[in-house]
Amino acid sequence: ASLRSVPLWLDEGLAEYFETPRTNDRVNEEHLGRLTAAIAGGWKPDLPRLETLSDVSEMQALDYHEAWAWVYSWLHGDEAERQELVAYIHRLKEPRPPGNLSQSLAASGRNGEQRLLKAIAAIGAPHHSREAEVEQAGFERVETAEGAETPEALDEPR
């Protein structure tokens, strides 16, 4: 049986997740960087708002970043979190669609938004550590003409 109706945020979040190469544990650096900057600016995840979007024309760039983060955090969380997402996807096959996933989270007494903020911080932490390791190994970040940063060897080891 096929899925009758996949919420837009989940459809796009899964697409963003699976479009990211398996290298680097499917961490989408652009999504992670933009979310980290948005959080620093006071942004908070809002799954109930994402669940109201029904057409891709309604989605902004940050919505794609957030959708990826929700999917990533569930698939890379503990077994209970993975099973929660898988069970929800299976319920989408039923004749009567399930309620919103945010309602399930609220009914179980869990704060999905706080969990996602912690997950984003945890995803970013190893990447910041790797950057520090690169710098300690004698490399520095150099911006290219296109604006991307690449590690370049320093003239002299540190």
Secondary structure as UniProt FT lines:
FT   HELIX           8..19
FT   HELIX           23..26
FT   HELIX           29..40
FT   TURN            41..42
FT   HELIX           47..50
FT   TURN            51..52
FT   HELIX           56..58
FT   HELIX           61..75
FT   HELIX           79..91
FT   TURN            92..93
FT   HELIX           101..107
FT   TURN            108..109
FT   HELIX           112..136
FT   TURN            137..138
FT   STRAND          139..143
FT   TURN            145..146
FT   STRAND          149..153
//
